[in-house]
């Protein structure tokens, strides 16, 4: 049911072509991939398996969906905790136990993966990709991308190959 809804959302976004449609389509695609991996492995694909605090799995999923749907926007911890219906402190505890990393690190990784995709599939400048993936500072984006991928955004876009 959830997977079908994700696929319908992707189709709707690609057909309507409203502002931000690609960002939302990609967010739904990421969500669909997570759901598929869970179905295939029978467990959570992130971090520590199904280690969660009682009743917290859905809250973490809600926060991740919120990240995907608002990837282009400025998001802070309070936004994520609100999306999960938890206090910020408890949300951080629950999220880290579930995924193995902090919510803000997870958000940064999602943004970097989206940027990697855009570098390979679009002709946008690295500055434009930085802003479209929620980075307010293109210099910080370039440094974070190089740490994550092993190449600068420009070098990655030119070759499309990971280093190493």
Secondary structure, 3 states (H helix, E strand, C coil): CHHHHHHHHHHHHHHHCCCCHHHHHHHHHHHHHHHHHHHHHCCCCCCCCCCCCCCCHHHHHHHHHHHHHCCCCCCCHHHHHHHHCCCHHHHHHHHHHHHCCCHHHHHHHHHHHHHHHHHHHCCCCHHHHHHHCCCCCHHHHHHHHHHHHCCCHHHHHHHCCCCC
